């Protein structure tokens, strides 16, 4: 029996929404507020990037965003191209999340948890690769929630929102 791996499953809007929910949940826990909407366009592509897994494995939630970027400056390499290539994936995930009411937009330009957000416990049932992507998003949510404004975070990555 052959087992096929669906290369596009992780770019599915529903899965992107699930990742963004994890990001928003941890961001809110770290900062006490919802993240700025623009951060979704940074967090989701980074969370989906399997090539960054080693840099996440060798850190903890207490490491912090700036420490992570100092330890792994190659995260910034070709980041602009990575973000540009993922715009449609992020937009589709946000649209799906808003339509499903798993995400909500705030009047102040934030993206937060909606009334029908999925349970965090569902992560345990995912296969290993998608589970790691969600964990990366949650780690980014914690780090970015403690790092300050969206402008500060984008500046740390060397990109403009």
Beta strands, then each sheet from edge to edge (+ up, - down):
strand 1: 35-36
strand 2: 103-105
strand 3: 110-113
sheet 1: 1+ 3- 2+
end
